[in-house]
Amino acid sequence: MKVQVQFDETGNVSAVLYPSSQTGGSKEGLSAQNVAILKPRDGQQVATLKIPRELRELTLAQLHSCVRVDLRGGAARLIAKGK
């Protein structure tokens, strides 16, 4: 499972949501559904990242508070804080 994550250059997460493709949203059905879009500010970016296996049982609120984005190695990935 993947989530969209908004984060800054140090990997601090400011927002997390499920991509519309995982919630049944589609461009054709936008008028019938509410759709959230992450809009990064200066110094932020948005990426769709895989949830690590050990964190898949967490709610979005729990994920938001206990993950950060690891930017080492060229590819962004979600990791638990403290790692």
MDAnalysis code that builds the backbone (N, CA, C; Angstrom):
import MDAnalysis as mda
import numpy as np

u = mda.Universe.empty(249, n_residues=83, atom_resindex=np.repeat(np.arange(83), 3), trajectory=True)
u.add_TopologyAttr("name", ["N", "CA", "C"] * 83)
u.add_TopologyAttr("resid", np.arange(1, 84))
u.add_TopologyAttr("resname", ["MET", "LYS", "VAL", "GLN", "VAL", "GLN", "PHE", "ASP", "GLU", "THR", "GLY", "ASN", "VAL", "SER", "ALA", "VAL", "LEU", "TYR", "PRO", "SER", "SER", "GLN", "THR", "GLY", "GLY", "SER", "LYS", "GLU", "GLY", "LEU", "SER", "ALA", "GLN", "ASN", "VAL", "ALA", "ILE", "LEU", "LYS", "PRO", "ARG", "ASP", "GLY", "GLN", "GLN", "VAL", "ALA", "THR", "LEU", "LYS", "ILE", "PRO", "ARG", "GLU", "LEU", "ARG", "GLU", "LEU", "THR", "LEU", "ALA", "GLN", "LEU", "HIS", "SER", "CYS", "VAL", "ARG", "VAL", "ASP", "LEU", "ARG", "GLY", "GLY", "ALA", "ALA", "ARG", "LEU", "ILE", "ALA", "LYS", "GLY", "LYS"])
u.atoms.positions = np.array([
    [0.837, -1.169, 0.000],
    [0.000, 0.000, 0.000],
    [0.885, 1.235, 0.000],
    [0.396, 2.294, -0.650],
    [1.142, 3.541, -0.755],
    [0.329, 4.702, -0.212],
    [1.040, 5.761, 0.171],
    [0.415, 7.003, 0.600],
    [1.106, 8.161, -0.110],
    [0.376, 9.246, -0.263],
    [0.997, 10.473, -0.737],
    [1.459, 11.226, 0.499],
    [2.675, 11.739, 0.421],
    [3.283, 12.401, 1.566],
    [3.814, 13.765, 1.137],
    [3.504, 14.779, 1.926],
    [4.082, 16.107, 1.719],
    [5.147, 16.281, 2.788],
    [6.354, 16.678, 2.378],
    [7.470, 16.757, 3.317],
    [8.441, 17.858, 2.912],
    [9.303, 18.226, 3.870],
    [10.291, 19.272, 3.595],
    [11.644, 18.651, 3.262],
    [12.642, 19.519, 3.055],
    [13.968, 19.055, 2.624],
    [14.696, 18.239, 3.685],
    [14.227, 18.269, 4.934],
    [14.846, 17.453, 5.979],
    [14.083, 16.145, 6.219],
    [12.978, 15.944, 5.490],
    [12.206, 14.714, 5.621],
    [11.051, 14.786, 6.602],
    [10.821, 15.955, 7.205],
    [9.702, 16.110, 8.136],
    [8.388, 16.114, 7.367],
    [7.454, 15.280, 7.797],
    [6.170, 15.104, 7.121],
    [5.169, 16.141, 7.619],
    [4.510, 16.825, 6.665],
    [3.481, 17.793, 7.035],
    [2.077, 17.317, 6.679],
    [1.957, 16.321, 5.789],
    [0.641, 15.797, 5.424],
    [0.778, 14.403, 4.822],
    [-0.252, 13.566, 5.071],
    [-0.299, 12.209, 4.527],
    [-1.731, 11.936, 4.085],
    [-1.886, 11.349, 2.904],
    [-3.215, 10.915, 2.469],
    [-3.086, 9.724, 1.540],
    [-4.192, 8.980, 1.413],
    [-4.214, 7.879, 0.473],
    [-4.435, 8.444, -0.923],
    [-3.690, 7.978, -1.925],
    [-3.930, 8.439, -3.297],
    [-5.349, 8.101, -3.733],
    [-5.945, 8.931, -4.587],
    [-7.324, 8.693, -5.016],
    [-7.480, 7.358, -5.718],
    [-6.417, 6.822, -6.319],
    [-6.513, 5.521, -6.985],
    [-6.761, 4.394, -5.989],
    [-6.414, 4.599, -4.719],
    [-6.632, 3.591, -3.692],
    [-7.958, 3.783, -2.969],
    [-8.588, 4.924, -3.164],
    [-9.841, 5.183, -2.472],
    [-11.030, 5.124, -3.416],
    [-10.793, 4.738, -4.665],
    [-11.883, 4.613, -5.621],
    [-12.155, 5.870, -6.410],
    [-11.343, 6.907, -6.214],
    [-11.536, 8.149, -6.955],
    [-11.059, 8.022, -8.388],
    [-11.617, 8.810, -9.249],
    [-11.181, 8.856, -10.634],
    [-11.496, 10.231, -11.189],
    [-10.837, 10.604, -12.262],
    [-11.087, 11.910, -12.860],
    [-12.536, 12.023, -13.308],
    [-13.096, 10.928, -13.794],
    [-14.473, 10.946, -14.261],
    [-15.464, 11.132, -13.120],
    [-15.111, 10.668, -11.905],
    [-16.036, 10.719, -10.783],
    [-15.800, 11.865, -9.820],
    [-14.995, 12.851, -10.209],
    [-14.671, 13.935, -9.290],
    [-15.892, 14.709, -8.823],
    [-16.874, 14.891, -9.673],
    [-18.042, 15.668, -9.263],
    [-18.867, 14.945, -8.205],
    [-18.765, 13.635, -8.146],
    [-19.545, 12.857, -7.192],
    [-18.781, 12.576, -5.902],
    [-17.477, 12.908, -5.858],
    [-16.659, 12.598, -4.696],
    [-15.830, 13.795, -4.279],
    [-15.519, 13.857, -3.003],
    [-14.558, 14.847, -2.527],
    [-13.164, 14.282, -2.733],
    [-12.260, 15.096, -3.246],
    [-10.894, 14.659, -3.494],
    [-9.943, 15.670, -2.875],
    [-8.996, 15.188, -2.108],
    [-7.980, 16.053, -1.501],
    [-6.729, 16.030, -2.365],
    [-6.084, 17.179, -2.453],
    [-4.852, 17.299, -3.223],
    [-3.819, 17.980, -2.336],
    [-2.631, 17.411, -2.273],
    [-1.554, 18.023, -1.506],
    [-0.876, 19.077, -2.375],
    [-0.728, 20.280, -1.847],
    [-0.092, 21.375, -2.576],
    [1.125, 21.839, -1.784],
    [2.309, 21.430, -2.212],
    [3.507, 21.810, -1.463],
    [3.797, 23.305, -1.547],
    [4.330, 23.824, -0.449],
    [4.783, 25.213, -0.400],
    [6.264, 25.236, -0.747],
    [6.854, 26.414, -0.764],
    [8.292, 26.525, -1.025],
    [9.065, 25.652, -0.042],
    [10.019, 24.887, -0.549],
    [10.830, 24.024, 0.298],
    [10.194, 22.688, 0.609],
    [9.014, 22.430, 0.072],
    [8.323, 21.153, 0.288],
    [8.177, 20.413, -1.040],
    [7.931, 19.131, -0.932],
    [7.616, 18.323, -2.099],
    [6.609, 17.249, -1.731],
    [6.005, 16.665, -2.745],
    [5.017, 15.605, -2.556],
    [5.494, 14.379, -3.321],
    [5.364, 13.211, -2.688],
    [5.716, 11.958, -3.340],
    [4.743, 10.870, -2.900],
    [4.518, 9.914, -3.773],
    [3.733, 8.730, -3.419],
    [4.730, 7.655, -3.026],
    [4.653, 7.231, -1.757],
    [5.649, 6.328, -1.191],
    [5.007, 5.078, -0.606],
    [5.735, 3.995, -0.674],
    [5.282, 2.720, -0.126],
    [5.362, 2.758, 1.399],
    [4.315, 2.259, 2.049],
    [4.307, 2.170, 3.512],
    [5.123, 0.935, 3.905],
    [6.127, 1.094, 4.775],
    [6.898, -0.069, 5.215],
    [5.985, -1.120, 5.859],
    [6.303, -2.364, 5.650],
    [5.492, -3.478, 6.137],
    [5.148, -3.346, 7.614],
    [6.118, -2.947, 8.434],
    [5.895, -2.882, 9.883],
    [4.960, -1.741, 10.296],
    [4.624, -0.843, 9.364],
    [3.767, 0.295, 9.682],
    [2.412, 0.235, 8.988],
    [2.112, -0.814, 8.284],
    [0.888, -0.897, 7.481],
    [-0.400, -0.966, 8.288],
    [-0.342, -1.323, 9.543],
    [-1.547, -1.418, 10.366],
    [-1.929, -0.083, 11.000],
    [-1.089, 0.936, 10.839],
    [-1.346, 2.231, 11.455],
    [-2.374, 3.032, 10.651],
    [-3.109, 3.895, 11.337],
    [-4.022, 4.812, 10.668],
    [-3.197, 5.936, 10.033],
    [-3.829, 6.745, 9.190],
    [-3.121, 7.880, 8.598],
    [-2.606, 8.835, 9.671],
    [-3.408, 9.092, 10.695],
    [-2.977, 9.988, 11.778],
    [-1.754, 9.416, 12.495],
    [-1.753, 8.124, 12.737],
    [-0.608, 7.494, 13.389],
    [0.625, 7.548, 12.486],
    [0.441, 7.287, 11.191],
    [1.556, 7.373, 10.256],
    [2.153, 8.774, 10.272],
    [1.282, 9.770, 10.204],
    [1.735, 11.159, 10.166],
    [2.647, 11.479, 11.344],
    [2.308, 10.970, 12.509],
    [3.083, 11.316, 13.703],
    [4.320, 10.452, 13.914],
    [4.440, 9.325, 13.240],
    [5.570, 8.442, 13.554],
    [6.504, 8.151, 12.383],
    [6.317, 8.823, 11.239],
    [7.225, 8.585, 10.110],
    [7.911, 9.870, 9.670],
    [8.971, 9.678, 8.943],
    [9.633, 10.767, 8.244],
    [10.067, 10.212, 6.890],
    [10.523, 11.077, 6.018],
    [10.974, 10.654, 4.702],
    [12.492, 10.632, 4.706],
    [13.046, 9.484, 4.342],
    [14.493, 9.324, 4.234],
    [14.877, 9.686, 2.805],
    [15.715, 10.689, 2.662],
    [16.112, 11.172, 1.342],
    [17.506, 10.714, 0.937],
    [18.136, 9.911, 1.782],
    [19.471, 9.409, 1.448],
    [19.368, 8.373, 0.345],
    [20.382, 8.297, -0.481],
    [20.421, 7.288, -1.528],
    [19.696, 7.686, -2.804],
    [19.225, 8.913, -2.888],
    [18.612, 9.388, -4.115],
    [17.124, 9.157, -4.268],
    [16.571, 8.153, -3.621],
    [15.142, 7.871, -3.724],
    [14.481, 8.078, -2.358],
    [13.401, 8.858, -2.337],
    [12.681, 9.092, -1.086],
    [11.978, 7.819, -0.652],
    [11.976, 7.568, 0.672],
    [11.244, 6.418, 1.220],
    [10.798, 6.752, 2.629],
    [9.659, 6.158, 3.027],
    [9.138, 6.349, 4.374],
    [9.884, 5.469, 5.349],
    [10.230, 6.030, 6.500],
    [10.837, 5.259, 7.572],
    [10.248, 5.735, 8.895],
    [10.313, 4.873, 9.903],
    [9.847, 5.252, 11.240],
    [10.811, 6.302, 11.811],
    [10.268, 7.266, 12.553],
    [11.131, 8.262, 13.189],
    [12.083, 7.568, 14.128],
    [13.268, 8.118, 14.258],
    [14.262, 7.539, 15.153],
    [15.197, 6.578, 14.467],
    [14.956, 6.298, 13.168],
    [15.863, 5.404, 12.449],
    [16.829, 6.204, 11.620],
])
